[in-house]
Amino acid sequence: MPFMSSTEHGFAQAISNLGYCNPFLPERIEYEKAALGDDFVVSGAIWSKQAGLETGGPNIEKILLRVHALVEDLRGRLDRLRPRQAENAPGKAAPESEPVDDLALYEDLALFLLFHRYADNFLNVAVGELGGHRAPQSRVAFFGKFDADLGRYLRATPSDLPAATPHLFACFFQVRRAFHHIFEVIIGDSMSSARLRAAVWQSIFTHDMRRYRRALYNRMADLTTLITGPSGTGKELVARAIGLSRYIPFDPKTQTFTEDFAGSFHPLSISALAPTLVESELFGHRKGAYTGALEDRAGYLEVCPPHGTVFLDEIGEIDVSIQVKLLRVLQDRAFQRLGETKDRLFRGKIIAATNRDLAEEVRAGRFRADLYYRLCADIIVTPSLAEQLRDAPETLPNLVHFLAERAVGPEEAPRLTEEVLEWIGKNLGGAYPWPGNVRELEQCVRNILIRRTYQPLRTRRTTPRDDLAKALKESSMTAEDLLRLYCTLVYAETNNYQETARRLGLDHRTIKARIDRELLKEL
């Protein structure tokens, strides 16, 4: 008889897709709909700190109830179909009457159930270590129960997963940790924020989580991540989320994770140090290598553990002489301390960030092309605050509340949020561009907290042509917005629809429909 009915197969396929999808992309919603049908509860397509609970809300609760019932039923069928004496036979193929794809879907159902069953346990380990409430690399007591549950659900299948329980345990811990770090630090309800969260998730796991679990989990250090975007857009927060979410092996003998993830992130701000100090901090030095080097010292590349991360902030400002040495690290994983000739091995991951246009820096001869190509295997672009607010104006009160809570605590935050929003509305207005991005907004909140006012940095007034040039450089406008701005600028010169249409190669009706009347008044 068939192992699964067609209805069960369809449900299991939806759960399989849901379990391996990027949780921050709208596809998650489609898989939830496919699993629940008419019982699906409509919610926003953007999963953010403001939109709902970190656990996923009522849809996940309903799905888990169905998954649990189906897994228990299917497990009983498997026990009846397979003789007891063959339960542990290695490499046993599935009988012809049991489609392999049904067995694979059953495994995915069981893994989905187990992940959510132990999600809070994994989160408690992560939060405890990060907050210093749990000793690093201390024993994880629930591993034995997890191991028993995995064996119970998969003992009647030909899967090799029970033998790889420590690896699966480490993957589950990584997934839960990564979701928490992304969810907590990259806030906002805009699509640009959602795309950023999804991009960070892909940077950690790639687009194919099955392949990641099979083969890539121990190779991601070979791929450098480059984070670009304007100043004040949270590039270090993104880097920290990636760095604290790396795979860490689990040792079943000691029942501990082999590294302390909380101490594995090593940030270095290149712009804050002289080149010699940057080189010393990064590579280390031998006693007497330069004036002031009074003892041997290990640099970040040396102290970084195999599953740790070195973050190079403002990589665009790194001295050319250091670029050569950094290139060797990325190519050969080798480096030398200052004053030494002995090669040492770098075993971690490099993440770099810049607000500069590195391609332009390469063209100008200030940045090595070969280093740039080593850095750009994985690129993440952080959106400006203005971009987020254009996409979702409600992001502003959410961000202000987040920053207010950080400044004065959760009880006082609502009152401070109201005060800040009222001041911004009266004095800056909704069109204020926030050139300093979230960093400026944070200072605005603090200024109003202390003095009940905020004085923005006054710079040269930008013109619409400046806005057009900036948008083209940063790729921060949609094609429709660019066309509207360009049509308006040209029309302001010609004051004639036909001439504007001739210059732009468009129909005059298209020009007329895209003129921004409010902007035209300012030109």
N, C-alpha and C positions, 0 to 999 in steps of 0.2 A: 504494500500500500504506500501511497506518497507520504513522505516525511512531513511536509507542510501542505496545507491547503493553499489555494491561490490567494485567498484573502490574507492568510498568515504570511505568505511569501511577500506580498506587496507591503504589508506593515513592516516586516523585518528589513526589507530593502530601504524603506524610508528611514528606519532607525540606523541602519548601517551608514547611509549617506549623512545623516545628522551627526553621528558620532565622529566622522572623519572630516567634516566640513570646517571652514573657517567660521568660528562663532560670531565674528563681528561683521560678516557680510550678510546682505539680505537673503541669500540662499538658505540660511538657517530657517527663516520663516517659512519658506516653501516646503522644506522637509518636515517641519512641525505640522503644517497643514495636511501634507500627504499622510502623516501618521495618524492624525486625530480626526480628519474629515469634518463632520458637522460639529464635533465637540471642540474644535479649535477656538481659542479665545483671541480675538483680534487685539493686537498691540502694535506699537511702533516697530518699524523695520530696523531702527537703530537701537542697539543694545549699549546703553551708557549708564554711568553712575546716577544720572538724573532720571533716566527712563524707568528704572525698576531695580528689583533685587538682583544681587550678583548671582544667585542660584538659578535664575531663569524664569521664575514666576509660575503661574498656574498651569501653563501648557506642559512644562517639564514634569510637574507633579502628576498630571494625568497620564503622560507618556510612561513614566516610571511604573505606575500601577499596572498598566497594560503589559509592559515589558516583563515585569516580575511574574505575572500570571502566565504569560506565554512561555517564558524560559522554564518555569517549573513544569509546565505541561510537556514541553518538548524534551526536557531532560528525562521525564518518565518514559516517554516513547523510545528514546535512545536506549535506556536501560533495558527495556523489553526487547528491543530489536537486536541487541548485541549480547552474546553469551558472556557470563561473568568471567569465565576463565580467559577471555580474550581482551578484557578491559585494558590491560596494561601492555599489550603486545606492541612493540615499537614498529612504526612504519606500516601499520596495517591499513590497507586501502579500504575505502568505503564500499559496501555492497552495491551491486548495480541498481537495486531498488531505492537507494538513498542518493539523490543528486548531490554531487560535491558542493555545488553552489548553495544548496539548502544548509549543508553543514557549516559552510563558511558564514552564512548569514546568522545561523544559530550562535556561532562563536562571537560574532559582532554584537548580537543581542546580550549575550552573557557579559561581555566586556563593558558594554554601555551600562548595564545594571551594576556591575562591580565598581566601576569608576564613581558613579553617583552615590553608591552605598558608602564609600570611603572618602568622598570628596571633602567632607568637613574634617576628617582625621588628617588628611594631607594638608589642608589649609592651616590647621592648628600647629602642625610641625613647622610650616613655613613662617607663619606670623610669630610663633614663639621664638624661633631662631633670629628672625630679623629684629624683633623687639628686645632681644637679650633676656627673654623670660625662659629660654630653654638652652641648655648647654650645647654648643656645637658638636655635631657628630655623636650625639647621645643615642641610646637604643630606641628604636621605633617599635613600641610594644605590640601594635596591631598587625605586624607583618604575618605572624603565625596564623591569625584568623583569616587574613586575606589569602594566604597560601592555601588554607583548607577550603575556603569558598571556591577558589579557582579550580582546585582539583575536583571538587564536588560537581561543578557545572560542566567541566570539560573532560572528565575521566572517560566518558563513553565515546569520545571523538578521536579521530586520528591526529589531532592537533599536537604540535610540539610546544604549545604555550605553557603547560604546567612545568615543563623542564626549564623554561625561560622566565619563571616567575620573578626573580630579582630584577631582570631587565624590564619586564612589564610594570613592576612596582615603581621602578625609577622613572619610567615614561609617564605613569599616572601622576606621580609627584611633580614632574616637570610641567605637565599640562595644567594642573591645578594652580601651581605657582605662577606660571606665565599668565593665565587668565586673570589672576588676582592683581598682578603688577600692572598689567595693561589697563584693566578696568579701573583701578584706583588712581592712577596718575595721569591718564590721558582722558580728560573729561570734556564734555560738550555734546550737544544734541545735533550739531550740524553734520551734513554728509561729509564734509572735509575732515571732521574729527573721526567719523566712523571709518573713512578710508584710511586714515592714519593708524587707527587701532588694528584694522585688518592687515595693513602693510607690516606693522610690527610683528603680528602673529606669524605672517609668512616669513619674515626674517628669521624667526626662531625655528619654525618647523618646515619651511618651504610650502609650496602649494599642495604637496602630496604627503599627507601624514602617514600613510601606509608605507611608502618608500622611506620616509624618515625613520619610522620605527624599525624597519628591516635593516637599513644600511647607512643612513646618514647621521644618526644620533651621535656618533663618535667622530664625524668628519667636519662638523660645522665650524670648527676653529680655523679650517683652511680657507674659509670664505670671509673676507673682510667686509664690514658694513660701513657705508658712508652716509651720514645724515646731513642733509643740507636744508637751508631755510633761513629766513631773516632772524636777526638777533631777538631774543626774548620769546621764542616760540616753543621752548621746551625740548631742545635737542638733547640736553643732558638727561632729562627725564626719560626720553625714549631710549637713550643708550643704557641707562640704568635698568630699565625694564627688560631689555634684551639680555644684559649682562647677568642679572639676578635670576634669569629664567633658563639658564643653560642646563643641559643634561648632566646629572651627577649619578654615577653608578651606586648600586646598593649591594652591600656585602651581607649575604644571608647568614654567614657564620657569626659575625658580631652583631647582626641586625642593626647596622648603622649605614648611613650614607657616607661615602668615602671622603667627601670634602664638605667644608662649611660654606654653603652658598652665600651667606650673608657677608662674609669677609672676602669674597672673590672678585669684587669690582674695584678697579684701581684707576681713578680719574686723574688726568694730568692736563692742566690748562697751559697750553703753550704760550699764549699771549701774555701770561702773567710772569714769565720767567725769562731771564737772559739765555741765549743759546747754550752757553756752557752748562748752566744749571739744568736746562731741559735735557741735554745729553746725559748728564750725570743721573738725574732722576729716572730717565728711561733705561739707560744701559748699565748704570752703576759705575763705580770707579775703584781704582787701586789707590792705596795710600801714597800720597805724593804726586798723583797724576796732574794736579794743578794746585795753585795756591789756595790753601784752605781745606784740601783733601787730607785730613789728619788721620784717617783710618780707612780700611777697606769697607766698601759699602755696596750692597746688592741693590740693583735698580728694579723698577716695576716689572720689566720683562723677565727678570730672574725670580722674583718672589711670587709672580702670578702662577697659580696652580694650573694643572692641565685643563680643568674645566672652568677656569676663571677668565677675566676679561681686562684688558688695558684699554682705557678710553682716552683718546687724544683729541681734546677740544681745541678748536681753532687750528686745524691742521694746515689751513692755507697760509698761516704765518710761520711755519716751521722753516728754519734756516736750510739753505740748499745743501750745506755740508752734512747736515743730519739726514736730509732726504735720501742721500746715497746709502747711509747705514740702515735706515728704515726699510728701504727697498730690499736690502739683503735679508732682513728679518722676514718680510712677506714672501720672498722667493724661496729662501733656503731654511727658514726658521732658525737661523744662526745669528749670533751677535757676540761682541766682545766688550768687556768693561773698559772704560777709559784707562789707559796706561797698561793694558794687558794685551797679549797676543793669543791667549787661550780662547777657543770658541766655546760658547755656551749655547744651550738649546732653549728656545722659547716654545712653550707647549700650549699657551692659551690662545685667546681670540683677540683680534684688534678691531675696535670700533673707532671711527674718526668722525669729526663733525666740523662744519665750516659754514659761515654765512657768505663766503666769497664764491664767485663764479670760477671754479677751478679750471674749467675749459679755457676761460679768458686768461687766467694766470699762466696756463701752459703756453698759450699763444704769445704772451708777453715775456716768456722766458723765465718767469719767477717760480715755476713749479714744474718738476720733471714729468714728462709725458709717461714714461714707463712706470713711475710711482702712481700717477693718476689711474692708469689702467689696472694696476694691482688693487687700487682702492674701490673701484666702481663695479665690482661683481654684484653688489647688493646695495641699492640706493634707496633711501627713504627721504621724502621731502615733507618737512613740517609746514603746515599752512599758517599764514599770518592771521592775526586776530580779526582784521578787517574782512578777510575772506570768510572766516567762520561766521561773522555777524551778518554778512550779506546773505549767506546761505540759511542761517537760522538766527534771527534777532533775539529769540528767547535764550540764546546761549549767554548773553551778557548777565542777566540776573543770576543764572546758575553759576557762572564763573565768579561773580562778585560774592555770592554766598559761600562758595568754596574757599575763596581767599579770606573772607571775613571769619569763617570758622577757624582757619589756621591762625588768624591774628588774635581772636578774642575767645575762642572756644564755642561749642555748639549752642549753649544757652543764650549767649549774647549776640550770636551771629545774625539772627533774623532782624534785630533792631539796627545793627550796623549796616546790613545789606540794604534795608529800606532807606537809611540816611544817605548812603553812597549813591544809590540809584536816583534818588531825588536830586542830589547835587549834580550828578552827571546830566540829567535831563534838563535842568535849568541853565547850566553853564557851558556844557559841551555839545549837547544835542545828539541825536541819533546818527548824524552823519560824521561825527568825529572819527578820523581814520586810525587812531591808536598806533602811531608810528613805532612806539616802543613795544608793541604787542602785549602779551600777558605780563611781561615784566613791568611795563609801564602801568598796566591796570592794577597790579599789586601795589605799586608805590602810590597810586591814586587812593586805593583803599586805606593804606597806612597814613597818608597825609590827612585824609578826612577824619580818620580815627583820632589823630592828635590835634589837628588845627581846624577841622571842619571846612577845609578848603584844599584845593590842589592847583598848582600852577604848572601847566604843561610846558615842555621845552619848546621855545619858539625858534623855529628855523625858517629858512627861506620858504615863502609860500609856493607850493607846487602848482603848476598850471595843468590844465587837461592834457597838454602835450607831454608834460612830465609823467602824468599818470599812464598815458599810452606807452611811452618808452619803458616805464617800469613794468607794466603788465606784460609787454613783449619779452622783456629780459627774464622775468620771474615766472612766466607762464601762469599767471594768477587770475586770468579772466577767461570766461567762456568765449567761444567763437562769436556767439550772438552779442555779448557785451562789447567785444572788441569792434565788431562791425558797427554797432550803434554809436560808439565813441568816435570812430574814424569818420563815419558819415557826417556826424555833427560837426566835427572839426573842419572838414573840407567844405561843408555847406556854409559855415561861418565865414569862410574866405570868399566863396563865390556868390553867396546869397541868391543862388539860382539852382533849382532842382535839376534842370536839363544839363547844365555844365558840370554839376557834381556827379551826375550819372555818367557823363562822358568820361570824366577823369577816372572814375572808379570802375568803369566797365560794367555798370549795373543798370537795371531798369529804373526810370525816374520814380515809379510807384514804390519800388523797394526803398529808395532813398527817403521818400516822403514818410513812409511807415516807420523808419528807424531813426528819425531825428529826435534827439532828446531835448524837449522844449525847455525844461528847467535848466539844463546845462547851457543851452543856447543863450539864455538870458545873461549868463555870466561871461560870455565870450565877447 
